[in-house]
Amino acid sequence: MAQKTVLIVYAHQSGGSFNSAAKDVAVEALRQQGYEVVVSDLYAMNFRASATMEDITGEVKNPEHFKYGEETMQAWKEGRLSDDIIAEQRKVEAAELVIFQFPMYWFSVPAIMKGWIDRVLSQGFAFSLQKMYSNGIFKDKKAMLSFSTGSMQTMFRPDGLNGDINVTLWPLQNGVLHFCGFQVLAPQVFWCPGHSPPATRTAVLDGWRARLKTLLVERPLTFAPCEMFDLTFPGGFVLRPEVREEQSTRPHGITTGHHLGKPLPPDNQLKTDNPSPLTTS
């Protein structure tokens, strides 16, 4: 039986950082379980963040009006993407789980990691109009975010200064990971380690190490499956009428993004204990 692989996409410039320590804990714990762990250290690789025409070898189809998505999809089909993109795509193909390890920048990922997402998860390779969300290309793979914040946890509550962390996470976890079909595991959030005492940092790393022992058998987060929607252009890709009717009696929205004007389901992007949106009350 082939050895199972975990890919860690890592974005921090300092080997002395908390994120580096979190990455090292994951590498050690997963290797102890028999996994092959591959780390894409984006800063050490000097990974190029900008998605440009240079990502394609050979001629582009329409240099006068270059459309990145269309051109890279065709180049992917023809094996003409740049070598650095092909190398990362092969890592994704081999991985059972992809962990994104990073410090939160401006409520999102660092630019170099956003560039990895833009360039590596290209159209055709990671998604298509026919294969997305619960029908996505990577529906048999898992992915998760593991990140540090500069703010304390209370600042990311619904009544906190930064607003609800579930809303902050929706574009990344739904709009990137779930969009590509990944089963999205609950994020590992390290709250404000830069302003925490050493004992606290050690304790949260120990908690991460303990979680890693059963990480691959965790249930993923809950998202609205494609079956709930009319997936046609005439239908507008909106909820089917019978689904909307069934959801009308429920106290919460379906997901953080599909709130239907109702209260958000509690911690929909943080925890896995939410009922499936297809189950009845």
Rosetta silent file (secondary structure, phi, psi, omega in degrees, C-alpha in Angstrom):
SEQUENCE: MAQKTVLIVYAHQSGGSFNSAAKDVAVEALRQQGYEVVVSDLYAMNFRASATMEDITGEVKNPEHFKYGEETMQAWKEGRLSDDIIAEQRKVEAAELVIFQFPMYWFSVPAIMKGWIDRVLSQGFAFSLQKMYSNGIFKDKKAMLSFSTGSMQTMFRPDGLNGDINVTLWPLQNGVLHFCGFQVLAPQVFWCPGHSPPATRTAVLDGWRARLKTLLVERPLTFAPCEMFDLTFPGGFVLRPEVREEQSTRPHGITTGHHLGKPLPPDNQLKTDNPSPLTTS
SCORE:     score description
SCORE:     0.000 S_00000001
   1 L     0.000  133.306 -178.487    0.000    0.000    0.000 S_00000001
   2 L   -67.307  144.958  178.380    1.346    3.416   -0.982 S_00000001
   3 L   -67.243  134.576  179.229    2.312    5.759    1.828 S_00000001
   4 L   -77.935  148.003 -171.462   -0.301    8.452    2.427 S_00000001
   5 E  -121.055  140.430  171.184    0.815   12.037    1.960 S_00000001
   6 E  -118.787  132.461  175.649    0.053   15.328    3.683 S_00000001
   7 E  -105.079  128.290  173.506    1.015   18.623    2.040 S_00000001
   8 E  -110.328  115.402  174.821    1.681   21.663    4.228 S_00000001
   9 E   -93.606  113.438 -166.141    1.618   24.958    2.353 S_00000001
  10 E  -118.328  132.309 -178.262    3.571   27.209    4.687 S_00000001
  11 L  -135.020   89.306  168.448    3.935   30.987    4.617 S_00000001
  12 L  -156.073  140.814 -173.660    6.165   32.651    7.187 S_00000001
  13 L   -82.219  -18.206 -171.850    9.581   34.208    6.684 S_00000001
  14 L  -110.702  127.930  174.713   11.055   33.394   10.096 S_00000001
  15 L   -69.954  -13.913  178.322   12.189   30.009   11.341 S_00000001
  16 L   -95.750    8.939 -175.663   11.825   31.354   14.870 S_00000001
  17 L   -81.503  163.670  174.427    8.151   32.202   14.488 S_00000001
  18 H   -64.151  -38.842  178.920    5.176   30.591   16.181 S_00000001
  19 H   -62.705  -35.898  175.775    3.897   29.523   12.757 S_00000001
  20 H   -64.128  -40.857  178.299    7.180   27.733   12.139 S_00000001
  21 H   -64.289  -41.411  178.445    6.754   25.914   15.442 S_00000001
  22 H   -63.824  -40.295  176.568    3.169   24.946   14.534 S_00000001
  23 H   -62.650  -44.469 -179.329    4.382   23.660   11.181 S_00000001
  24 H   -64.003  -38.401  177.099    7.134   21.636   12.844 S_00000001
  25 H   -60.606  -43.925 -179.991    4.677   20.103   15.296 S_00000001
  26 H   -64.557  -44.001  179.419    2.478   18.978   12.391 S_00000001
  27 H   -59.102  -48.476 -177.683    5.408   17.532   10.462 S_00000001
  28 H   -64.385  -48.079 -175.921    6.634   15.566   13.462 S_00000001
  29 H   -64.981  -41.041 -178.097    3.216   14.312   14.591 S_00000001
  30 H   -72.874  -37.194  176.432    2.084   13.238   11.133 S_00000001
  31 H   -65.802  -35.136  176.751    5.358   11.510   10.298 S_00000001
  32 H   -63.282  -25.346  178.422    5.105    9.589   13.560 S_00000001
  33 L   -88.013    0.439  176.875    1.749    8.297   12.279 S_00000001
  34 L    97.380    5.043  178.802    3.396    7.044    9.083 S_00000001
  35 L   -82.125  145.204  165.460    2.457    9.856    6.730 S_00000001
  36 E   -81.367  125.888 -178.693    4.808   11.299    4.193 S_00000001
  37 E  -112.928  120.815  179.136    4.772   15.030    4.905 S_00000001
  38 E  -109.226  129.978 -179.719    5.709   17.440    2.128 S_00000001
  39 E  -113.302  122.872  169.484    6.226   21.117    3.005 S_00000001
  40 E   -96.848   96.900 -179.334    5.988   23.887    0.440 S_00000001
  41 E   -85.777   95.197 -166.223    7.871   26.664    2.259 S_00000001
  42 L   -62.852  -39.407  179.338    6.749   29.515    0.020 S_00000001
  43 L   -69.844  -42.433  178.804    9.188   32.173    1.219 S_00000001
  44 L   -63.589  -32.014  178.790   12.156   29.782    1.104 S_00000001
  45 L   -79.317  -11.023 -172.192   11.071   28.776   -2.408 S_00000001
  46 L    52.897   45.420 -176.054   10.739   32.440   -3.394 S_00000001
  47 L   -64.786  132.003 -176.924    7.385   31.406   -4.826 S_00000001
  48 L   -77.421  125.896 -175.594    6.068   33.985   -7.276 S_00000001
  49 L   -85.273  -28.261 -172.707    2.765   35.434   -6.121 S_00000001
  50 L   -80.023  131.969  178.243    1.655   37.247   -9.267 S_00000001
  51 L   -91.634  108.385 -174.115   -0.540   35.367  -11.740 S_00000001
  52 L  -136.188 -179.403  177.549    0.642   36.485  -15.184 S_00000001
  53 H   -61.121  -21.708 -179.785    1.208   35.386  -18.759 S_00000001
  54 H   -69.265  -10.089  177.519    4.574   34.029  -17.615 S_00000001
  55 H   -76.120   -3.472 -178.372    2.727   31.101  -16.034 S_00000001
  56 E  -118.532  131.369  174.048    2.295   29.661  -19.531 S_00000001
  57 L   -92.620  140.421 -177.192    5.072   28.234  -21.681 S_00000001
  58 L    87.064 -169.014 -175.447    4.736   28.795  -25.388 S_00000001
  59 L   -77.385  144.238  171.616    2.267   31.032  -27.152 S_00000001
  60 L   -89.978  160.446 -174.451   -0.952   32.230  -25.556 S_00000001
  61 L   -74.940  -36.143 -176.120   -4.168   32.051  -27.541 S_00000001
  62 L  -139.768   81.059 -177.489   -5.135   35.708  -27.300 S_00000001
  63 H   -66.680  -22.219 -179.813   -2.265   38.018  -26.317 S_00000001
  64 H   -72.625  -32.774  177.408   -4.325   41.121  -27.140 S_00000001
  65 H  -136.353   78.873 -174.567   -6.918   40.265  -24.501 S_00000001
  66 L   -72.522  122.809  177.161   -5.246   37.859  -22.109 S_00000001
  67 L  -114.016  108.895 -170.070   -7.718   36.010  -19.862 S_00000001
  68 H   -57.669  -47.576 -176.825   -5.771   34.229  -17.155 S_00000001
  69 H   -61.335  -47.500 -178.711   -8.365   31.584  -16.290 S_00000001
  70 H   -67.111  -42.176 -176.622   -9.074   30.528  -19.857 S_00000001
  71 H   -69.318  -40.895 -179.421   -5.443   30.590  -20.953 S_00000001
  72 H   -73.079  -29.548  175.323   -4.140   28.614  -17.964 S_00000001
  73 H   -64.011  -44.173  177.917   -6.910   26.041  -18.322 S_00000001
  74 H   -65.681  -40.968  178.857   -5.870   25.425  -21.914 S_00000001
  75 H   -64.994  -36.868  176.731   -2.206   25.369  -20.928 S_00000001
  76 H   -62.619  -43.918  179.116   -2.983   22.853  -18.170 S_00000001
  77 H   -60.393  -35.102 -175.338   -4.718   20.584  -20.688 S_00000001
  78 L   -96.672    3.881  179.874   -1.692   20.812  -22.980 S_00000001
  79 L    68.607   35.764 -175.165    0.947   20.488  -20.250 S_00000001
  80 L  -117.074   18.686  173.005    2.222   24.037  -20.820 S_00000001
  81 E   -75.210  159.081 -178.413    1.987   25.551  -17.335 S_00000001
  82 L   -64.817  156.380 -173.563    5.226   26.817  -15.797 S_00000001
  83 H   -60.042  -37.609 -177.829    7.395   24.301  -13.960 S_00000001
  84 H   -67.060  -35.665  177.103    6.754   25.760  -10.505 S_00000001
  85 H   -68.775  -45.439  179.595    2.991   25.443  -10.920 S_00000001
  86 H   -58.790  -41.089 -179.600    3.236   21.884  -12.245 S_00000001
  87 H   -62.097  -42.635 -179.832    5.425   20.899   -9.289 S_00000001
  88 H   -71.036  -37.430  177.958    2.885   22.226   -6.773 S_00000001
  89 H   -63.373  -36.570  176.829   -0.050   20.661   -8.592 S_00000001
  90 H   -65.587  -34.964  176.224    1.651   17.274   -8.409 S_00000001
  91 H   -64.680  -42.458  178.785    2.014   17.735   -4.650 S_00000001
  92 H   -63.624  -44.053 -179.986   -1.702   18.470   -4.368 S_00000001
  93 H   -58.209  -37.254 -176.375   -2.575   15.441   -6.488 S_00000001
  94 H   -80.345  -17.582 -170.167   -0.544   13.175   -4.205 S_00000001
  95 E   -86.710  138.845  170.265   -1.900   14.577   -0.943 S_00000001
  96 E   -82.838  -31.073 -178.499   -4.735   13.157    1.108 S_00000001
  97 E  -138.765  138.604  174.035   -4.741   16.322    3.217 S_00000001
  98 E  -118.628  123.218  177.233   -3.549   19.865    2.540 S_00000001
  99 E  -109.574  127.564  175.623   -2.809   22.125    5.526 S_00000001
 100 E  -100.464  112.760 -177.674   -2.366   25.860    5.001 S_00000001
 101 E  -109.338  121.353 -172.315   -0.141   27.229    7.780 S_00000001
 102 E  -165.005  160.437  167.304    0.111   31.028    7.979 S_00000001
 103 E   -87.225  137.118  179.459   -0.272   34.197   10.031 S_00000001
 104 L   -67.203  124.965  174.848   -3.521   35.998    9.257 S_00000001
 105 E  -115.135  122.880  175.749   -2.827   39.155    7.221 S_00000001
 106 L    49.572   45.862  177.196   -5.666   41.638    6.741 S_00000001
 107 L    64.795   22.461 -178.327   -8.292   38.991    7.639 S_00000001
 108 E  -152.724 -158.352 -179.631   -6.885   36.661    4.978 S_00000001
 109 L   -93.176  158.670  173.530   -3.710   34.861    3.906 S_00000001
 110 L   -60.322  154.979 -175.534   -0.330   36.498    3.156 S_00000001
 111 H   -56.057  -37.975 -177.437    0.114   37.630   -0.445 S_00000001
 112 H   -66.673  -33.233  176.494    2.553   34.841   -1.252 S_00000001
 113 H   -75.711  -36.236  174.985   -0.022   32.230   -0.182 S_00000001
 114 H   -61.128  -37.596  176.432   -2.775   34.003   -2.122 S_00000001
 115 H   -64.071  -37.693  176.679   -0.478   33.744   -5.132 S_00000001
 116 H   -61.974  -44.543  179.061   -0.122   30.009   -4.534 S_00000001
 117 H   -61.290  -48.880 -177.601   -3.917   29.707   -4.477 S_00000001
 118 H   -60.769  -41.098 -171.240   -4.341   31.828   -7.615 S_00000001
 119 H   -90.445  -38.113 -174.740   -1.669   30.033   -9.626 S_00000001
 120 H   -83.232  -42.729 -178.735   -1.780   26.419   -8.406 S_00000001
 121 L   -84.844   61.665 -172.779   -5.539   25.917   -8.011 S_00000001
 122 L   -81.748  159.438  179.166   -6.083   26.732  -11.659 S_00000001
 123 E   -62.104  136.982 -175.349   -9.201   26.190  -13.710 S_00000001
 124 L    96.602  -54.501  177.806   -9.341   22.673  -15.078 S_00000001
 125 L   -72.270  -48.061 -172.063   -6.913   21.325  -12.509 S_00000001
 126 L  -107.049  -19.214 -178.815   -8.806   22.340   -9.365 S_00000001
 127 E  -163.115  162.217  170.269  -12.293   23.220  -10.588 S_00000001
 128 L  -150.440  171.848  178.912  -14.576   23.559  -13.579 S_00000001
 129 L   -65.212  -23.409  179.032  -18.096   24.818  -14.118 S_00000001
 130 L   -91.121  -23.225 -175.549  -19.243   21.203  -13.963 S_00000001
 131 L  -126.233   95.878  178.553  -17.098   20.203  -10.982 S_00000001
 132 L  -153.909  164.147 -178.408  -17.238   22.539   -8.000 S_00000001
 133 H    52.719 -131.384 -174.015  -18.334   22.621   -4.368 S_00000001
 134 H   -68.152  -13.036  174.081  -19.738   19.237   -3.230 S_00000001
 135 H  -102.138   17.627 -169.847  -19.269   17.913   -6.771 S_00000001
 136 L   -72.648  165.620 -176.436  -15.736   19.294   -6.900 S_00000001
 137 L   -61.290  -37.059 -175.373  -12.580   17.776   -8.290 S_00000001
 138 L  -100.979   31.806 -176.112  -10.981   17.312   -4.846 S_00000001
 139 L   -66.197  -16.104  177.261  -14.045   15.874   -3.085 S_00000001
 140 L   -96.601    5.798  178.860  -11.996   12.863   -1.961 S_00000001
 141 L  -113.511  161.510  176.816   -9.316   15.062   -0.355 S_00000001
 142 E  -117.422  153.843  177.589   -9.298   17.082    2.860 S_00000001
 143 E  -148.968  157.024  178.781   -7.951   20.564    3.531 S_00000001
 144 E  -158.269  159.443  173.678   -7.770   22.948    6.452 S_00000001
 145 E  -100.507  136.252  172.036   -6.488   26.302    7.628 S_00000001
 146 E  -131.074  114.829 -169.928   -4.040   26.522   10.536 S_00000001
 147 E  -150.237  159.590  175.324   -3.212   30.116   11.374 S_00000001
 148 E  -105.985  152.478  176.133   -2.282   32.645   14.000 S_00000001
 149 L  -114.838  160.080  172.696   -4.054   35.918   14.674 S_00000001
 150 L   -94.417   -7.168 -177.200   -2.767   39.228   15.923 S_00000001
 151 L  -110.832  153.290  177.092   -6.011   39.810   17.829 S_00000001
 152 L   -73.172  159.439 -172.867   -7.368   38.143   20.930 S_00000001
 153 H   -58.888  -39.359 -177.212  -10.228   35.673   20.543 S_00000001
 154 H   -63.637  -24.395  179.281  -12.913   37.948   21.977 S_00000001
 155 H   -70.626  -16.332  179.966  -12.240   40.491   19.218 S_00000001
 156 H  -106.644   18.953  173.251  -13.486   37.926   16.677 S_00000001
 157 L   -81.514  164.701  176.796  -16.792   37.213   18.420 S_00000001
 158 L   -56.029  -27.720  178.078  -20.064   38.370   16.820 S_00000001
 159 L  -103.811   11.245 -179.498  -20.026   41.258   19.316 S_00000001
 160 L   -88.168  165.233 -175.681  -16.277   41.815   19.082 S_00000001
 161 L   -57.520  -39.839 -178.165  -14.455   44.676   17.403 S_00000001
 162 L   -82.167  -14.800 -175.901  -13.343   42.589   14.390 S_00000001
 163 L    89.395  175.310 -172.683  -16.680   40.859   13.904 S_00000001
 164 L   -64.114  122.584  178.821  -17.575   37.197   13.686 S_00000001
 165 H   -61.097  -27.058  177.565  -14.607   34.954   12.767 S_00000001
 166 H   -62.150  -38.720  177.653  -17.056   32.672   10.948 S_00000001
 167 H   -68.714  -40.361  178.763  -17.734   35.485    8.465 S_00000001
 168 H   -60.130  -39.819 -174.603  -13.998   36.148    8.117 S_00000001
 169 H   -80.637  -18.019 -174.404  -13.316   32.497    7.279 S_00000001
 170 H   -56.296  -47.143 -179.113  -16.159   32.042    4.779 S_00000001
 171 H   -60.480  -36.322 -179.363  -14.316   33.337    1.660 S_00000001
 172 H   -78.599  -47.100 -173.057  -11.333   31.042    2.257 S_00000001
 173 H   -78.703  -36.166  176.429  -13.078   27.930    3.499 S_00000001
 174 H   -91.170  -48.258 -171.384  -16.110   28.070    1.221 S_00000001
 175 H   -75.838  -17.328  177.254  -14.896   30.226   -1.660 S_00000001
 176 H  -115.598  -64.030 -171.732  -11.542   28.464   -2.109 S_00000001
 177 H   -69.380  -55.922  179.648  -11.341   25.087   -0.372 S_00000001
 178 H   -65.225  -34.853  178.014  -14.946   23.891   -0.597 S_00000001
 179 L   -56.075  -37.297  178.686  -15.269   25.455   -4.056 S_00000001
 180 L   -83.466    0.524  176.240  -12.551   23.055   -5.233 S_00000001
 181 L    99.019  -10.050 -177.779  -14.385   20.172   -3.593 S_00000001
 182 L   -55.715  142.603  163.589  -12.164   19.678   -0.552 S_00000001
 183 E   -76.503  116.286 -171.226  -13.711   18.271    2.606 S_00000001
 184 E   -94.303  116.794  176.849  -12.848   21.190    4.879 S_00000001
 185 L   -80.290  155.770  179.109  -11.736   20.322    8.392 S_00000001
 186 L   -56.732  139.962 -177.478  -12.315   22.762   11.231 S_00000001
 187 L   -68.660  152.220  171.244   -9.567   25.399   11.327 S_00000001
 188 E   -99.410  106.591 -175.593   -6.789   25.363   13.880 S_00000001
 189 E  -104.786  122.448  175.818   -6.815   28.927   15.207 S_00000001
 190 E  -102.872  104.232 -172.820   -3.926   30.123   17.355 S_00000001
 191 L   -78.297  116.650  167.949   -5.256   33.227   19.045 S_00000001
 192 L    49.261   51.085 -178.234   -2.773   36.049   19.467 S_00000001
 193 H   -65.763  -26.392 -179.431    0.392   34.013   20.201 S_00000001
 194 H   -65.401  -18.174  179.897    2.567   37.088   19.793 S_00000001
 195 H  -120.084   24.240  179.173    1.060   38.544   22.971 S_00000001
 196 L  -110.251  147.099  178.267    0.785   35.291   24.923 S_00000001
 197 L   -67.993  157.628 -178.440    3.227   34.082   27.613 S_00000001
 198 H   -52.363  -39.370 -178.580    5.543   31.161   26.761 S_00000001
 199 H   -62.705  -37.895  179.010    3.501   28.718   28.846 S_00000001
 200 H   -68.386  -43.062  178.780    0.379   29.550   26.864 S_00000001
 201 H   -61.719  -41.930  177.884    2.159   29.131   23.520 S_00000001
 202 H   -62.092  -41.761 -177.973    3.506   25.765   24.657 S_00000001
 203 H   -65.046  -41.672 -178.616    0.043   24.661   25.786 S_00000001
 204 H   -71.641  -32.017  174.411   -1.656   25.524   22.495 S_00000001
 205 H   -67.428  -36.760  175.275    1.067   23.745   20.529 S_00000001
 206 H   -64.372  -37.574  176.740    0.518   20.697   22.735 S_00000001
 207 H   -64.601  -39.319  176.136   -3.184   20.946   21.937 S_00000001
 208 H   -63.766  -41.981  178.657   -2.384   21.034   18.214 S_00000001
 209 H   -62.314  -40.766  179.236   -0.142   17.982   18.636 S_00000001
 210 H   -67.054  -41.413  179.724   -2.945   16.109   20.374 S_00000001
 211 H   -63.372  -36.236 -177.539   -5.479   17.037   17.690 S_00000001
 212 H   -61.402  -22.145 -179.051   -3.161   15.811   14.942 S_00000001
 213 L   -65.248  -28.956 -178.880   -3.410   12.266   16.318 S_00000001
 214 L  -124.719   15.643 -173.835   -7.016   11.994   15.080 S_00000001
 215 H   -56.971  -43.230 -172.576   -7.112   14.806   12.529 S_00000001
 216 H   -72.611  -10.820  178.217   -7.652   12.600    9.481 S_00000001
 217 H  -107.346    5.305  176.659  -10.773   10.985   10.951 S_00000001
 218 L   -66.689  148.569  172.572  -12.498   14.225   11.960 S_00000001
 219 L   -75.259  140.793  179.338  -15.826   15.060   10.355 S_00000001
 220 L   -74.700  168.181  174.659  -15.583   18.026    7.982 S_00000001
 221 L   -64.191  160.969 -177.912  -17.414   21.304    8.341 S_00000001
 222 L   -94.953  128.249  174.118  -20.968   21.587    7.023 S_00000001
 223 L  -128.474  163.250  178.765  -21.650   23.320    3.714 S_00000001
 224 L   -75.803  118.852 -179.306  -24.743   23.507    1.522 S_00000001
 225 L   -70.584  155.432 -177.924  -24.552   20.629   -0.990 S_00000001
 226 H   -59.178  -26.954 -177.917  -25.088   21.287   -4.686 S_00000001
 227 H   -62.892  -15.819 -179.484  -28.268   19.192   -4.589 S_00000001
 228 H   -80.507   -9.706 -170.694  -29.995   22.046   -2.789 S_00000001
 229 E  -116.819  153.296  170.731  -29.655   24.360   -5.792 S_00000001
 230 L   -84.343  100.382 -172.273  -31.059   24.637   -9.298 S_00000001
 231 L   -88.630   54.843  176.953  -27.751   24.337  -11.140 S_00000001
 232 L  -132.717  154.520  177.053  -28.946   25.816  -14.417 S_00000001
 233 L   -65.511  -41.958  176.136  -28.588   29.245  -15.985 S_00000001
 234 L   -61.840  -34.674 -179.547  -32.382   29.613  -16.370 S_00000001
 235 L   -79.912  -10.904  175.141  -32.767   28.628  -12.721 S_00000001
 236 L    78.006    5.724  179.793  -30.135   31.146  -11.640 S_00000001
 237 L    59.398   38.940  179.128  -28.153   28.682   -9.468 S_00000001
 238 L  -111.966  172.070  179.051  -30.348   29.480   -6.464 S_00000001
 239 E   -55.485  138.405  174.576  -32.033   27.273   -3.867 S_00000001
 240 L   -65.398  145.170 -175.850  -34.725   25.010   -5.260 S_00000001
 241 H   -53.963  -40.293 -178.783  -38.205   26.156   -4.162 S_00000001
 242 H   -68.320  -29.330  176.960  -38.863   23.026   -2.111 S_00000001
 243 H   -71.995  -44.087  178.144  -35.564   23.509   -0.270 S_00000001
 244 H   -60.137  -39.888  179.096  -36.342   27.137    0.485 S_00000001
 245 H   -64.622  -44.204 -179.903  -39.747   26.093    1.779 S_00000001
 246 H   -64.637  -36.929 -178.835  -38.242   23.398    3.997 S_00000001
 247 H   -74.787  -17.512 -174.094  -35.625   25.824    5.333 S_00000001
 248 L   -64.424  -23.310 -177.654  -38.218   28.497    6.125 S_00000001
 249 L   -92.296   -2.920 -176.798  -39.175   26.799    9.402 S_00000001
 250 L   -87.767  147.424 -174.451  -35.639   26.508   10.719 S_00000001
 251 L   -74.229  -23.269 -177.307  -34.322   29.009   13.263 S_00000001
 252 L  -120.573  163.520  171.556  -30.948   29.528   11.564 S_00000001
 253 L   -66.571  175.384 -177.209  -29.624   29.951    8.058 S_00000001
 254 L   -72.992  -48.937  179.539  -28.128   27.002    6.210 S_00000001
 255 L  -141.944 -179.397  177.094  -24.507   28.145    6.484 S_00000001
 256 L   -58.185  -41.724 -179.097  -22.585   31.309    7.294 S_00000001
 257 L   -83.916  -34.855  179.663  -22.962   32.473    3.688 S_00000001
 258 L   -96.717   65.572 -173.056  -26.402   31.034    2.993 S_00000001
 259 L   -83.855  -17.464  177.768  -28.035   32.720    5.962 S_00000001
 260 L    57.136   26.903  178.981  -31.352   33.453    4.201 S_00000001
 261 L    76.566   11.851 -178.715  -31.707   36.590    6.294 S_00000001
 262 L  -112.106  172.128  175.655  -31.825   34.570    9.526 S_00000001
 263 L   -56.264  145.474 -179.910  -29.337   34.176   12.388 S_00000001
 264 L   -69.688  144.808  173.254  -26.173   32.376   11.350 S_00000001
 265 L   -62.034  131.708 -172.599  -25.806   28.729   12.398 S_00000001
 266 L   -56.958  126.293  174.103  -23.514   28.886   15.441 S_00000001
 267 L    50.584   42.203 -178.796  -19.822   28.508   14.615 S_00000001
 268 L   -60.678  -29.066 -178.693  -20.555   27.036   11.184 S_00000001
 269 L  -103.438    8.032 -179.186  -16.979   27.729   10.050 S_00000001
 270 L  -117.838  -30.670 -171.954  -15.295   26.721   13.333 S_00000001
 271 L  -131.055  160.176 -176.334  -16.894   23.491   14.490 S_00000001
 272 L  -105.681   11.072 -174.289  -18.210   20.268   12.995 S_00000001
 273 L   -93.849   17.356  176.122  -21.139   19.675   15.320 S_00000001
 274 L   -83.940  141.091  177.832  -23.715   21.386   13.115 S_00000001
 275 L   -66.580  155.975  177.760  -26.445   19.123   11.647 S_00000001
 276 L   -64.272  139.862  179.063  -26.480   18.508    7.927 S_00000001
 277 L   -67.627  -11.445  179.373  -28.599   21.111    6.067 S_00000001
 278 L   -92.315   -9.364 -179.827  -30.357   18.226    4.292 S_00000001
 279 L   -82.265  153.704  179.571  -31.582   16.584    7.489 S_00000001
 280 L   -86.405  158.010 -179.013  -35.008   17.398    8.822 S_00000001
 281 L   -70.042    0.000    0.000  -35.608   19.120   12.136 S_00000001
